[in-house]
Amino acid sequence: MLLIECPYCGPRPEIEFRCGGESHIERPGPQGEVTDEAWSDYLFYRGNPKGEHRERWFHAAGCRQWFNLKRDTVTHRIVEIYPMGETGSAEPTW
């Protein structure tokens, strides 16, 4: 089990959190000009890298706040945790 350092509550067990999927996904737009292909890519297709990956997490059984987490998908080592709206220490590599 992971021990996740909630930026608002401190260290908590993984069971208190819910993963919200890949972070830093930009919604296509403007609304009237989005193709069906661009919209389906936005809704259904996500990266599945081997290595560092940025995810959104929700502290469901605690403060109920969202935050971003950079995690290594091979070792599950948490590299960085940072608030929503920020990009972390380095830009995403994809």
Order of alpha helices (4+ residues) and beta strands (2+ residues): beta-beta-beta-alpha-beta-beta-beta
